[in-house]
Amino acid sequence: MDRYQIQSSPFFQSLPLAVQESVMQSGIQFQNDDEIRMFAETVKKTLS
């Protein structure tokens, strides 16, 4: 199975840059957009 390419995800690209940075720095191996979405929601709450 190919590795999920987070940078090519339209959802990831639509996120604010601060959230993208947090996602990338997390070191988490996301498998799909749903996993990114859950993590991003948490990050957005902490940045608010």
N, CA, C and O atoms as a GROMACS GRO file, in nm:
protein
  192
    1MET      N    1   0.083  -0.119   0.000
    1MET     CA    2   0.000   0.000   0.000
    1MET      C    3   0.088   0.125   0.000
    1MET      O    4   0.185   0.134   0.075
    2ASP      N    5   0.053   0.221  -0.085
    2ASP     CA    6   0.130   0.344  -0.093
    2ASP      C    7   0.108   0.428   0.033
    2ASP      O    8   0.002   0.423   0.096
    3ARG      N    9   0.210   0.502   0.067
    3ARG     CA   10   0.201   0.591   0.183
    3ARG      C   11   0.110   0.708   0.149
    3ARG      O   12   0.120   0.766   0.041
    4TYR      N   13   0.023   0.744   0.242
    4TYR     CA   14  -0.068   0.858   0.224
    4TYR      C   15   0.014   0.986   0.213
    4TYR      O   16   0.097   1.014   0.299
    5GLN      N   17  -0.009   1.062   0.109
    5GLN     CA   18   0.065   1.187   0.085
    5GLN      C   19  -0.018   1.305   0.134
    5GLN      O   20  -0.103   1.357   0.063
    6ILE      N   21   0.009   1.345   0.257
    6ILE     CA   22  -0.071   1.450   0.320
    6ILE      C   23  -0.066   1.582   0.243
    6ILE      O   24  -0.169   1.650   0.232
    7GLN      N   25   0.050   1.620   0.189
    7GLN     CA   26   0.063   1.748   0.121
    7GLN      C   27  -0.022   1.756  -0.005
    7GLN      O   28  -0.056   1.866  -0.049
    8SER      N   29  -0.056   1.644  -0.064
    8SER     CA   30  -0.137   1.646  -0.186
    8SER      C   31  -0.288   1.642  -0.158
    8SER      O   32  -0.368   1.642  -0.250
    9SER      N   33  -0.324   1.638  -0.032
    9SER     CA   34  -0.465   1.634   0.007
    9SER      C   35  -0.528   1.773  -0.009
    9SER      O   36  -0.480   1.870   0.050
   10PRO      N   37  -0.635   1.783  -0.087
   10PRO     CA   38  -0.705   1.912  -0.098
   10PRO      C   39  -0.754   1.963   0.037
   10PRO      O   40  -0.754   2.083   0.063
   11PHE      N   41  -0.797   1.871   0.123
   11PHE     CA   42  -0.841   1.914   0.257
   11PHE      C   43  -0.726   1.976   0.334
   11PHE      O   44  -0.741   2.084   0.392
   12PHE      N   45  -0.611   1.909   0.336
   12PHE     CA   46  -0.493   1.963   0.405
   12PHE      C   47  -0.456   2.100   0.350
   12PHE      O   48  -0.427   2.192   0.427
   13GLN      N   49  -0.457   2.114   0.219
   13GLN     CA   50  -0.420   2.241   0.156
   13GLN      C   51  -0.519   2.353   0.189
   13GLN      O   52  -0.484   2.470   0.183
   14SER      N   53  -0.642   2.316   0.224
   14SER     CA   54  -0.742   2.418   0.257
   14SER      C   55  -0.731   2.468   0.401
   14SER      O   56  -0.795   2.567   0.437
   15LEU      N   57  -0.650   2.402   0.482
   15LEU     CA   58  -0.636   2.442   0.622
   15LEU      C   59  -0.552   2.568   0.634
   15LEU      O   60  -0.467   2.595   0.549
   16PRO      N   61  -0.575   2.647   0.740
   16PRO     CA   62  -0.488   2.763   0.765
   16PRO      C   63  -0.342   2.716   0.783
   16PRO      O   64  -0.317   2.605   0.829
   17LEU      N   65  -0.249   2.802   0.746
   17LEU     CA   66  -0.107   2.763   0.751
   17LEU      C   67  -0.062   2.720   0.891
   17LEU      O   68   0.018   2.627   0.904
   18ALA      N   69  -0.112   2.785   0.995
   18ALA     CA   70  -0.073   2.748   1.132
   18ALA      C   71  -0.117   2.605   1.164
   18ALA      O   72  -0.046   2.532   1.232
   19VAL      N   73  -0.234   2.566   1.114
   19VAL     CA   74  -0.284   2.430   1.137
   19VAL      C   75  -0.203   2.330   1.053
   19VAL      O   76  -0.168   2.223   1.101
   20GLN      N   77  -0.174   2.366   0.928
   20GLN     CA   78  -0.089   2.279   0.844
   20GLN      C   79   0.044   2.253   0.913
   20GLN      O   80   0.091   2.139   0.917
   21GLU      N   81   0.104   2.358   0.966
   21GLU     CA   82   0.232   2.346   1.034
   21GLU      C   83   0.222   2.250   1.153
   21GLU      O   84   0.308   2.164   1.172
   22SER      N   85   0.116   2.265   1.232
   22SER     CA   86   0.096   2.177   1.348
   22SER      C   87   0.079   2.032   1.305
   22SER      O   88   0.133   1.941   1.368
   23VAL      N   89   0.003   2.010   1.198
   23VAL     CA   90  -0.018   1.875   1.147
   23VAL      C   91   0.116   1.814   1.105
   23VAL      O   92   0.146   1.699   1.139
   24MET      N   93   0.196   1.890   1.032
   24MET     CA   94   0.324   1.838   0.983
   24MET      C   95   0.421   1.812   1.098
   24MET      O   96   0.493   1.713   1.097
   25GLN      N   97   0.423   1.901   1.196
   25GLN     CA   98   0.516   1.886   1.308
   25GLN      C   99   0.473   1.780   1.408
   25GLN      O  100   0.552   1.740   1.493
   26SER      N  101   0.350   1.735   1.398
   26SER     CA  102   0.301   1.636   1.495
   26SER      C  103   0.373   1.503   1.483
   26SER      O  104   0.386   1.429   1.581
   27GLY      N  105   0.420   1.472   1.363
   27GLY     CA  106   0.488   1.344   1.342
   27GLY      C  107   0.392   1.227   1.328
   27GLY      O  108   0.436   1.112   1.315
   28ILE      N  109   0.263   1.253   1.331
   28ILE     CA  110   0.163   1.147   1.320
   28ILE      C  111   0.156   1.100   1.176
   28ILE      O  112   0.158   1.181   1.083
   29GLN      N  113   0.146   0.971   1.156
   29GLN     CA  114   0.132   0.912   1.022
   29GLN      C  115  -0.017   0.902   0.990
   29GLN      O  116  -0.079   0.799   1.015
   30PHE      N  117  -0.072   1.009   0.935
   30PHE     CA  118  -0.215   1.011   0.901
   30PHE      C  119  -0.241   0.917   0.785
   30PHE      O  120  -0.159   0.907   0.693
   31GLN      N  121  -0.354   0.849   0.788
   31GLN     CA  122  -0.390   0.754   0.684
   31GLN      C  123  -0.492   0.808   0.586
   31GLN      O  124  -0.507   0.755   0.476
   32ASN      N  125  -0.564   0.915   0.625
   32ASN     CA  126  -0.668   0.970   0.538
   32ASN      C  127  -0.710   1.108   0.588
   32ASN      O  128  -0.667   1.153   0.694
   33ASP      N  129  -0.796   1.174   0.509
   33ASP     CA  130  -0.841   1.308   0.544
   33ASP      C  131  -0.922   1.312   0.673
   33ASP      O  132  -0.919   1.412   0.745
   34ASP      N  133  -0.994   1.206   0.704
   34ASP     CA  134  -1.073   1.204   0.828
   34ASP      C  135  -0.982   1.215   0.949
   34ASP      O  136  -1.016   1.284   1.046
   35GLU      N  137  -0.869   1.148   0.946
   35GLU     CA  138  -0.774   1.156   1.058
   35GLU      C  139  -0.715   1.296   1.069
   35GLU      O  140  -0.699   1.349   1.179
   36ILE      N  141  -0.684   1.356   0.954
   36ILE     CA  142  -0.633   1.494   0.955
   36ILE      C  143  -0.740   1.586   1.011
   36ILE      O  144  -0.710   1.674   1.092
   37ARG      N  145  -0.864   1.568   0.968
   37ARG     CA  146  -0.975   1.654   1.011
   37ARG      C  147  -0.991   1.649   1.164
   37ARG      O  148  -1.007   1.753   1.227
   38MET      N  149  -0.986   1.531   1.222
   38MET     CA  150  -1.001   1.520   1.368
   38MET      C  151  -0.887   1.592   1.440
   38MET      O  152  -0.910   1.664   1.537
   39PHE      N  153  -0.766   1.572   1.392
   39PHE     CA  154  -0.650   1.637   1.453
   39PHE      C  155  -0.659   1.789   1.435
   39PHE      O  156  -0.634   1.865   1.528
   40ALA      N  157  -0.695   1.833   1.313
   40ALA     CA  158  -0.703   1.975   1.283
   40ALA      C  159  -0.807   2.045   1.370
   40ALA      O  160  -0.785   2.159   1.413
   41GLU      N  161  -0.919   1.980   1.395
   41GLU     CA  162  -1.021   2.040   1.481
   41GLU      C  163  -0.966   2.066   1.621
   41GLU      O  164  -0.994   2.170   1.680
   42THR      N  165  -0.890   1.973   1.672
   42THR     CA  166  -0.829   1.990   1.803
   42THR      C  167  -0.730   2.105   1.802
   42THR      O  168  -0.727   2.186   1.894
   43VAL      N  169  -0.647   2.111   1.697
   43VAL     CA  170  -0.549   2.218   1.686
   43VAL      C  171  -0.618   2.354   1.676
   43VAL      O  172  -0.576   2.450   1.741
   44LYS      N  173  -0.723   2.362   1.597
   44LYS     CA  174  -0.795   2.489   1.583
   44LYS      C  175  -0.848   2.538   1.718
   44LYS      O  176  -0.844   2.657   1.748
   45LYS      N  177  -0.898   2.444   1.799
   45LYS     CA  178  -0.950   2.482   1.931
   45LYS      C  179  -0.840   2.536   2.020
   45LYS      O  180  -0.861   2.631   2.095
   46THR      N  181  -0.721   2.477   2.012
   46THR     CA  182  -0.611   2.522   2.098
   46THR      C  183  -0.553   2.655   2.050
   46THR      O  184  -0.497   2.730   2.129
   47LEU      N  185  -0.566   2.684   1.920
   47LEU     CA  186  -0.514   2.811   1.866
   47LEU      C  187  -0.612   2.927   1.885
   47LEU      O  188  -0.575   3.043   1.867
   48SER      N  189  -0.735   2.895   1.920
   48SER     CA  190  -0.837   3.001   1.935
   48SER      C  191  -0.820   3.076   2.066
   48SER      O  192  -0.897   3.167   2.095
   0.00000   0.00000   0.00000
